[in-house]
Amino acid sequence: MRNRFYYFVLLILSIIAYSCEERERNNIFDPANKNKSIDIGLSLSSTDSTIRISWNSPANIKYTSINIFRKTEGEKVARLYATVEKDITLYIDNNIEFDKEYSYYLTINGETEESYPTETETIIPGPYSIWILDTFLAEINKLNYDLSSSIVRKNAFWPPKNMAIAKSLNLALVTYPRFRDMEIFDMTNGEFIAGNRNIERPYDAVYDSGNNKFWLVDSSGSLYTINPDDASEQLVSRSFIKPIQIELFDQNLFIMDQGLHKIFIYDNSSQVQDSIFKTPDDSSFTHLRQFRLDKTNNNIYILDGEARNNTLYKYNMLSKEITNIFQDSIIYSFDVNSVDETIWIIIAKRLNSNLVQLSGETTRHFISDLEKPVDIKVNSINGNFVITDFKFKVNIKVPKVFHYRSDLTKIGTFSTYGDPSRIYIE
């Protein structure tokens, strides 16, 4: 009996000793800790010329400060970059350059020791913000420049069609023409500001900063102005048949009417100044699909054509001369780098979708990432571009948004279950 008692006491003591040892070894300041890194939720995000470094406050430990280590592209090792006081969980790095890779990790300073580091996180900052409309998930995403994560995710009312950005107000107007709906939301957090269901088919819009209002085309045939404060509408004209795109340049409105086969140019008093309606051979446009304004060189690039017969035209606003610059069977979308007048064209075919680069000569790029590209937007600051791609993968999260430099080196990808369509870079 006595031996059993001694055995029981020894067993209890060994369990207590083992538990104490394990607790000691889980101490993040213990050099013998088997965990070679710590997890306090380090995350990075970028907006224009800043990188936001955030983390969670360490729980259940005594510490005095947090060390931030940084490594810039081209450097071999990370160096101590900043130390912040305890309970601070955000650091904003303004000392950055666009299109460079930055890596960060953190350590925690205890009363006498320094912890192991966190895992390293990496990000590439760049100019402007990238917004993506997703028609399958019915959401709107603001993405990091390198597409590494979503900064703002807004659940839309319906599958969104188009968006207009009022950057100075941090507001955006999004249209849902199939559902006779539109809304204005806060771009900093995605919160609803105001809505309007009085317009039959609100299709596309543009913000007029000089007059603090949105211009909106209703694809059933009307033009409206929209108050950014309460989304109330004011009818301007019912003289259209099927307007599907509107842009603003030098206080002139450019409105593409698919029903009338014309692009109308209005002044800021809503009076028609001109219209574009003929091809180089004096024929009418057949099926206007899209146009892009090259504001630097006073050109309008116009995509026209029906299935298997698409043509891209260039119209000069000064000489009023129109020229045919490219033809293909299925041109899905395009955009223009106004700095060097390079045109990037999406050719969306079932088996061999490709990207055409027009810059003096025609170059076709077959990019293995792309299956059925949907939209493309060029960043006017650096000439880099973003492409959305449709991949029919049920319940599989795959890369569908791609960011490339003009030399086709990849900056980043964004994976989703959804169907990203329209791109906005502002």
Buried (B, 14 or more C-beta within 10 A) or exposed (E): EEEEEEEEEEEEEEEEEEEEEEEEEEBBBBEEBEEEEBEBEBBBBBBEBBBBBEBEEBEEEEBEBBBBBBBBEEEEEBEEBEEBEBEEBEBEBEEBEBBEBBBBBBBBBBEEEBBBBBEBBEBBBBBBBBBBBBBEBBBBBBBBBBBBBBBBBBEBBBBBBBBBBBEEBEBBBBBBBEBBBBBBBBBEEBEEBBBBBBBEBBBBBBBBEEEEBBBBBBBBBBBBBBBBEEBEBEEBBEEBEBBBBBBBBEEBBBBBBBBBBBBBBBEEEEEEEBBBBBBEEEEEBBEBBBBBBBBEBBBBBBBBBEEEBBBBBBBBBEEEEBEEBBEBEBBBBBBBBBBEBBBBBBBBEEEEBBBBBBEEEEEEEEBEBBBBBBBBBBBBBBBBBBBBBBBEEEEEEEBBBBBBBBEEEEBBBBEBBBBBBBBBBB
